[in-house]
Amino acid sequence: MESTGHHRSSADGVEAVRARNHAAIYRFMDAHRKQHPIAVMARVLGVSRSGYHAWKTRPPSNRARMDARLKKEIADLHARHGGRSGAPRIHEELLKRGWPVGRKRVARLMRELGVKGRRGGSRALGA
């Protein structure tokens, strides 16, 4: 059977409903609005249409804006270090630069960016 690429976001939608995470439900609805009417998705997913539309027009939160700025800084640091730096090193560098951020937040943002540290140099196998 050929994969349509929708399995992951559908699973995300189910998890969002179980957790009653309205923002995740609204993101799911937004991603699928061309395939299904908003009114139908809202009814099936147990949220209001007005809540979805309010979410669409609401400006990003302070945390979301800070995450966007941090992602740019993380991507820059990761590139400067040749893609070798993982969350602990990126976190340390951000603290040195005056960013008040925790290591787990850095790790989450790196996952969202799809970047991770890699080992440098060669290692003997079995050593």
N, C-alpha and C positions, 0 to 999 in steps of 0.2 A: 504494500500500500504506500502510495506517495505521500510524503509529509507536506502539509501546506504551510508549516511554520507558525500555526496559530495555537499549538498545544501549550506552549509555555505561558502565553498571556491568558489563555483560558484557565489554566491552573492557577495563575496569579489572581484571577477574578474570583475563583471559588474560595481561595484562601482569604481574600479580602472580605468576602461576605461572611465567612465563618468568624473572622476576627472583628467584624463590624467596623472595619477601617474605611470610613467614608471617603477619604481622599484617594485611597487605592481603588475603591469601587468607581469613583468618578474618573480616575485615569483609565481604568478598564473601559468604561462607557465611552470615553472620548476616543480611545483607540479603535473602537468597534462601531462608531456612530454611522459609518457609511454602510455597514452591513445590516444594522438593526436600528429601528426607531428608538429615540431616547425614551419616549413614554413607555415602550414595552420593556426596555432594559431596566428602567427605574422600578417598574412594577415587579418584575421578576427578581431583581436584586434587593428589593425592600428599601429603596431610598426614594426621595421625592425629586420630581423634575426640577422644582424650584431650587432645591439644594444643589443639584448638578449645575444649573445655570449660574447660581451665585458663586460656586467654586470656579467656574470658567472665567468670570469677570473680576474675581478677587485678585488684588495684587499679590505678588510673592511675599511670603513671610520674611522677617529678618533672618531667621535661620536659613531659609532657602537661598536668600541673597548672599549670605555669608558662605554657605556651601558652594555656591557658584564661584565666588572669589577664591575660595580655598582650592577648588578643583583646578583653576587656572594656575595657581601657585604650585600645586602638587605636580601637575603635568609638566610645568617648566623645570622644577627641581629634578623630576624623574628623567627628563630628556637631558638635562645638564650632566647628570651622573651616568649617562649612557645606558639608561634603563636597568641599572644594576641595583638601585636602592629600593629597599622594601619599606614597609610602614614604619618600623622603628627608626630607621635612619632619616626618613622624610619627616617624621614627627619631631625628631631632635633638631633638624635644620629649621623647621617652622618655628619651634620655640626660640631658637637663637635669633630668628628674624622678628620676634615679638608677636607671633600669632598665638593667642590663647586657645589652644586646641588639645584635645585628648588623643591618645594613640589609637583608640578604637574608632574614633570619628575619622581619623586619617585613613585607617584600614578600610572603613566602609566607603569612603569617597574614592579610594584607589580601586576597590572592587567595582564601583559604579563606572569609573573611567576605563576599566578593563586593563589596568596596568598592575604589574607586580615586579618585585625585585627578582633578579636572577643571580646565580652564582657566577663568579668570574674565575678565570684561570682554569687550569686543568687539574683534575684530581685523579689519582690512581684508583682504579676500581678495586674494591676489597681492602683498601688500606685503612 
